[in-house]
């Protein structure tokens, strides 16, 4: 059975620890098997690419996955880290920011 996380693809998150602490970005991918997320503009690494018939090679800069425990949802009001709660809206289960009470899901 797949693990359930409160962070989903497309969410705005804040990095809470590590060299990129304080940076915000959008979640591009969630890896449930390894408990990692790929965040746009965070944890940039350099990879040296050998030239091939189709690409010139060189140094490639890209995002690397970061552990899900090192990120938190960004509050929709002020962008600070917040925890997530659940509310029922009729038949739908929606997420909200506990810090401000704003809805994360539209």
Secondary structure, DSSP 4 states (H G I P E B T S, - for coil): -----S--TT-EEEE-SSTTTT-EEEEEEEETTTTEEEETTSSEEEEEE---SS---EEEEEE--EEGGGEEEEPTTT--EE-EEEEEETTEEEEEETTT--BS--
